Amino acid sequence: MTLPEPTPSDLIPSERMQWLLEKLAMEDAGLGDPTQLSPVEARALAEQTNQRWNTDLPEMTSTDFAVPASEGHTIECRLLSPSNANGLIMFIHGGGWALCSRDTHERAARLLGLESRAHVLTFDYRLAPEAPYPDGLKDCLTVWEAILGGHDKLRDCGRPSAVAGDSAGANLALSLLLSLQADGKTLPDAALLFYGVYDANFQTVSYCDQRDGPGLTREKMKRYWDWYVAKTDLRSTALVSPMQASDAQLLALPPLFLNAAAIDPLRSDTENLVRRLRSLGRTDPYILYPGVVHGFMQMSLELPEARLAATEAGRAFRELTGN
């Protein structure tokens, strides 16, 4: 199925995006090359630099609690509840399966809750490379089972439900659906997937035309993949690379909403997945945001496109679920 290709102007930062990129370059000067940092150092840097996106938080109830996992650890969770919330979105944060947390994505999660008029559940899954595949995915499954099991902090959230995620979080969200499907378990009513990682192919159009960023680069993604799935033979499996799922698996998924950033090495991952879905006769909504970079939904304090993306994701949740 043919999708409109991004135009040359789509690949040029918008005026506000360019201003913000220059501002970030000044703020982050001297922080070092993230690809040369250890996982612990890279994680600390991600927490530090994401603090700027998590001020002036939209007001809502916030409840922290823990979910026990079968491996003996606990998964720290945060339930964000707007005053008019009905239904629940389980939000899986991005960060290359190795970085970030419920804290780094809190403002983005709160905006999603406001626009969806739903509770949003965020949580800290185990991170690679200390906890490589499938540990993070197992934690996502554990949290979903807590939702289905009526955990006391989630009992009053109501239906409908959805899973959402950005970047590597979108990968985990889609892998969660495929895992639940394979095991014959109850799936969410919908999924919201933001500029996700869906394949381990570093030769796609966008991996080539956006290989050096700005922001995310091909080399950074290669490193994240090495941390998450060092055994390259596993990367051809559907729970790691959802693009490798069968037609039957994709056809049986609940309704999806997908978006992508034009200036992003991962753009083609979403485009290729959307082409595949449409070739199967599915009509899942898809939005390409021109002039913005990977991770732009984090930037809602400064970037109009980030606020628009939250609005359109919230609308998609309501339309796909009838909420």
C-alpha positions as CSV (number, residue, x, y, z in Angstrom):
1,M,0.0,0.0,0.0
2,T,1.4,3.4,-1.0
3,L,1.7,6.1,1.6
4,P,2.5,9.7,0.7
5,E,6.2,10.2,1.0
6,P,7.4,13.1,3.2
7,T,8.1,16.1,1.1
8,P,11.6,17.9,1.3
9,S,9.9,20.6,3.4
10,D,8.6,18.1,5.9
11,L,12.2,17.2,6.6
12,I,13.2,20.7,7.5
13,P,12.7,21.7,11.2
14,S,9.8,24.1,11.7
15,E,10.7,27.5,12.9
16,R,9.8,26.7,16.5
17,M,11.6,23.3,16.3
18,Q,14.7,24.9,14.9
19,W,14.7,27.5,17.7
20,L,14.2,24.7,20.3
21,L,17.1,22.6,18.8
22,E,19.4,25.6,19.1
23,K,18.3,26.2,22.6
24,L,18.9,22.6,23.6
25,A,22.3,22.6,21.9
26,M,23.3,25.5,24.2
27,E,21.8,24.0,27.3
28,D,23.4,20.6,26.7
29,A,26.9,21.8,25.6
30,G,29.6,20.0,27.5
31,L,27.4,17.1,28.6
32,G,29.4,14.7,26.4
33,D,28.5,12.1,23.7
34,P,25.7,9.9,25.1
35,T,27.0,7.0,22.9
36,Q,30.2,7.0,24.9
37,L,28.6,6.8,28.3
38,S,28.0,3.7,30.4
39,P,24.3,2.6,30.8
40,V,24.3,4.1,34.3
41,E,25.7,7.4,33.1
42,A,23.4,7.6,30.1
43,R,20.4,6.9,32.4
44,A,21.4,9.7,34.8
45,L,21.8,12.1,31.9
46,A,18.4,11.2,30.5
47,E,16.8,11.9,33.9
48,Q,18.7,15.2,34.2
49,T,17.9,16.5,30.7
50,N,14.2,15.4,30.8
51,Q,13.6,17.5,33.9
52,R,13.1,20.5,31.7
53,W,10.0,18.9,30.1
54,N,8.3,18.1,33.4
55,T,7.5,21.5,35.0
56,D,4.1,23.2,35.1
57,L,2.4,19.9,35.3
58,P,-1.3,19.8,34.5
59,E,-3.2,19.4,37.8
60,M,-4.7,16.0,38.5
61,T,-4.7,13.3,41.2
62,S,-1.4,11.3,41.4
63,T,-1.2,8.0,43.3
64,D,2.0,6.0,43.6
65,F,2.0,2.3,44.4
66,A,3.9,-0.9,43.6
67,V,2.9,-4.1,41.8
68,P,4.7,-7.3,42.8
69,A,6.3,-9.3,40.0
70,S,6.8,-13.1,39.9
71,E,10.6,-12.7,39.7
72,G,10.6,-11.3,43.2
73,H,11.0,-7.6,42.4
74,T,8.3,-4.8,42.5
75,I,7.3,-2.5,39.7
76,E,6.8,1.1,40.8
77,C,3.6,2.6,39.3
78,R,1.9,6.0,39.2
79,L,-1.8,6.5,38.4
80,L,-2.7,9.9,37.0
81,S,-6.3,10.8,37.2
82,P,-8.0,13.9,35.7
83,S,-11.2,15.0,37.3
84,N,-13.3,13.7,34.4
85,A,-11.5,10.4,33.9
86,N,-13.2,7.3,32.7
87,G,-11.3,4.3,31.4
88,L,-7.6,3.6,31.7
89,I,-4.5,4.0,29.5
90,M,-1.5,2.0,30.4
91,F,1.4,4.2,29.2
92,I,4.9,2.6,28.5
93,H,7.7,5.2,28.4
94,G,10.4,5.2,25.7
95,G,14.1,5.6,26.1
96,G,15.7,2.8,24.0
97,W,14.6,0.1,26.5
98,A,17.5,1.4,28.6
99,L,16.7,5.0,29.8
100,C,13.9,7.1,31.3
101,S,11.2,6.5,33.8
102,R,7.7,7.5,34.8
103,D,9.2,10.8,36.0
104,T,10.8,11.7,32.6
105,H,7.4,11.2,30.9
106,E,5.1,12.5,33.5
107,R,4.0,15.7,31.7
108,A,3.4,13.8,28.4
109,A,1.4,11.2,30.3
110,R,-0.7,13.9,32.1
111,L,-1.5,15.6,28.8
112,L,-2.6,12.3,27.3
113,G,-4.9,11.8,30.3
114,L,-6.4,15.2,29.9
115,E,-7.0,14.8,26.2
116,S,-8.3,11.3,26.5
117,R,-10.4,12.0,29.6
118,A,-9.0,8.8,31.0
119,H,-6.8,7.6,33.9
120,V,-3.2,7.0,32.8
121,L,-1.0,4.4,34.5
122,T,2.8,4.9,34.1
123,F,5.4,2.5,35.6
124,D,9.1,1.7,35.8
125,Y,9.9,-1.5,34.0
126,R,13.3,-3.1,34.2
127,L,15.9,-1.5,31.9
128,A,18.5,-2.9,29.6
129,P,21.3,-3.8,29.4
130,E,21.2,-5.0,33.0
131,A,17.7,-6.4,32.3
132,P,17.6,-7.3,28.5
133,Y,14.7,-8.8,26.5
134,P,12.4,-10.2,27.7
135,D,12.6,-8.6,31.2
136,G,11.0,-5.3,30.3
137,L,8.2,-6.9,28.3
138,K,7.6,-9.3,31.3
139,D,7.1,-6.3,33.5
140,C,4.6,-4.8,31.1
141,L,2.7,-8.0,31.1
142,T,2.7,-8.1,34.9
143,V,1.2,-4.6,35.0
144,W,-1.4,-5.5,32.5
145,E,-2.3,-8.5,34.6
146,A,-2.7,-6.2,37.6
147,I,-5.1,-4.1,35.6
148,L,-7.2,-7.1,34.6
149,G,-7.0,-8.5,38.1
150,G,-8.6,-5.4,39.6
151,H,-5.7,-4.2,41.6
152,D,-7.1,-2.1,44.4
153,K,-5.6,1.2,43.1
154,L,-7.1,0.5,39.6
155,R,-10.4,-1.0,40.5
156,D,-12.4,2.2,39.9
157,C,-10.8,3.2,36.6
158,G,-13.5,1.6,34.5
159,R,-13.5,0.7,30.8
160,P,-12.5,1.2,28.1
161,S,-8.8,0.5,28.3
162,A,-5.8,1.1,26.0
163,V,-2.1,0.6,26.0
164,A,0.2,3.4,24.8
165,G,3.9,4.1,24.4
166,D,6.4,6.2,22.7
167,S,9.5,5.0,20.8
168,A,10.8,1.8,22.6
169,G,7.6,2.1,24.7
170,A,5.6,1.7,21.5
171,N,7.6,-1.4,20.7
172,L,6.8,-2.8,24.1
173,A,3.1,-1.9,23.7
174,L,2.8,-3.7,20.4
175,S,4.8,-6.6,21.6
176,L,2.5,-6.8,24.7
177,L,-0.5,-7.1,22.4
178,L,1.1,-9.9,20.3
179,S,2.1,-11.7,23.5
180,L,-1.4,-11.5,25.0
181,Q,-2.8,-12.6,21.7
182,A,-0.5,-15.6,21.5
183,D,-1.5,-16.7,25.0
184,G,-5.2,-16.2,24.4
185,K,-5.5,-13.5,27.1
186,T,-7.6,-10.4,27.2
187,L,-6.3,-7.5,25.1
188,P,-6.8,-3.8,25.6
189,D,-9.5,-2.2,23.5
190,A,-7.0,-0.1,21.5
191,A,-3.4,1.0,21.3
192,L,-1.8,4.4,20.8
193,L,1.7,4.1,19.3
194,F,3.9,7.1,19.1
195,Y,7.0,7.1,16.7
196,G,7.8,3.5,17.6
197,V,10.6,1.0,17.0
198,Y,9.1,-1.9,15.1
199,D,12.0,-3.6,13.3
200,A,15.8,-4.0,13.5
201,N,16.5,-2.9,9.9
202,F,19.0,0.0,9.9
203,Q,18.9,0.4,6.1
204,T,15.4,1.9,5.9
205,V,14.8,5.2,4.1
206,S,14.7,7.2,7.3
207,Y,17.6,5.4,9.0
208,C,19.6,6.6,6.0
209,D,18.3,10.1,5.5
210,Q,18.2,10.9,9.2
211,R,21.1,8.8,10.3
212,D,22.9,11.7,12.0
213,G,19.9,13.2,13.8
214,P,19.2,15.9,15.1
215,G,18.6,14.1,18.3
216,L,18.2,10.4,17.8
217,T,20.8,8.9,15.4
218,R,21.3,5.5,13.8
219,E,24.3,4.8,16.0
220,K,22.3,5.5,19.1
221,M,19.6,3.1,18.0
222,K,22.2,0.4,17.2
223,R,23.5,0.8,20.7
224,Y,20.1,0.6,22.2
225,W,19.4,-2.6,20.2
226,D,22.7,-4.1,21.4
227,W,21.7,-3.4,25.0
228,Y,18.2,-4.8,24.6
229,V,18.7,-7.8,22.3
230,A,22.4,-8.7,22.0
231,K,21.5,-12.0,20.3
232,T,20.8,-10.8,16.8
233,D,18.9,-13.9,15.9
234,L,16.2,-12.9,18.3
235,R,15.6,-9.7,16.5
236,S,13.7,-11.5,13.8
237,T,11.0,-12.6,16.2
238,A,7.7,-10.8,16.5
239,L,7.9,-10.0,20.2
240,V,11.1,-8.1,19.5
241,S,10.4,-6.8,16.0
242,P,6.6,-6.6,15.6
243,M,7.0,-6.0,11.9
244,Q,7.9,-9.7,11.8
245,A,4.5,-10.7,13.0
246,S,2.3,-12.8,10.6
247,D,-0.6,-11.3,8.7
248,A,-3.0,-13.2,10.9
249,Q,-1.4,-11.7,14.0
250,L,-1.6,-8.2,12.7
251,L,-5.2,-8.7,11.5
252,A,-6.3,-9.8,15.0
253,L,-4.9,-6.8,16.8
254,P,-7.3,-4.3,18.4
255,P,-7.7,-0.8,16.7
256,L,-4.4,1.1,16.6
257,F,-3.5,4.8,16.4
258,L,0.0,5.5,15.0
259,N,2.0,8.7,14.6
260,A,5.5,9.5,13.4
261,A,7.9,12.5,13.4
262,A,9.3,13.4,9.9
263,I,12.8,14.2,11.1
264,D,13.4,10.8,12.8
265,P,15.5,7.7,12.0
266,L,12.5,5.7,13.1
267,R,10.0,7.3,10.7
268,S,10.2,4.4,8.3
269,D,9.4,1.9,11.0
270,T,6.0,3.4,11.4
271,E,5.5,4.0,7.7
272,N,6.3,0.4,6.9
273,L,4.0,-0.9,9.6
274,V,1.2,1.3,8.3
275,R,1.7,0.1,4.8
276,R,1.6,-3.5,6.0
277,L,-1.6,-2.9,8.0
278,R,-3.3,-1.2,5.0
279,S,-2.3,-3.9,2.7
280,L,-4.3,-6.3,5.0
281,G,-7.3,-4.0,4.7
282,R,-7.0,-2.3,8.1
283,T,-7.7,1.4,8.3
284,D,-5.9,2.3,11.5
285,P,-5.4,6.1,11.7
286,Y,-1.9,7.4,11.1
287,I,-0.5,11.0,11.4
288,L,2.9,12.2,10.2
289,Y,4.1,15.4,11.9
290,P,6.3,17.4,9.6
291,G,9.2,19.5,10.8
292,V,9.7,17.8,14.2
293,V,12.2,15.4,15.6
294,H,12.0,12.1,17.4
295,G,10.6,12.5,21.0
296,F,8.8,15.7,20.1
297,M,5.8,14.8,22.3
298,Q,8.1,15.3,25.3
299,M,8.4,19.0,24.4
300,S,4.9,20.3,25.1
301,L,6.1,23.2,27.2
302,E,7.7,24.7,24.1
303,L,6.4,23.0,21.0
304,P,2.9,23.5,19.5
305,E,3.2,20.2,17.6
306,A,3.6,18.3,20.8
307,R,0.4,19.8,22.3
308,L,-1.4,19.0,19.0
309,A,-0.2,15.4,19.0
310,A,-1.5,14.9,22.6
311,T,-4.9,16.3,21.5
312,E,-5.0,14.1,18.5
313,A,-4.0,11.0,20.4
314,G,-6.7,11.7,23.0
315,R,-9.3,12.1,20.3
316,A,-8.1,8.8,18.8
317,F,-8.6,7.1,22.1
318,R,-12.1,8.3,22.4
319,E,-13.0,7.5,18.8
320,L,-11.4,4.1,18.8
321,T,-13.0,3.0,22.1
322,G,-16.2,5.0,22.1
323,N,-15.2,6.6,25.4
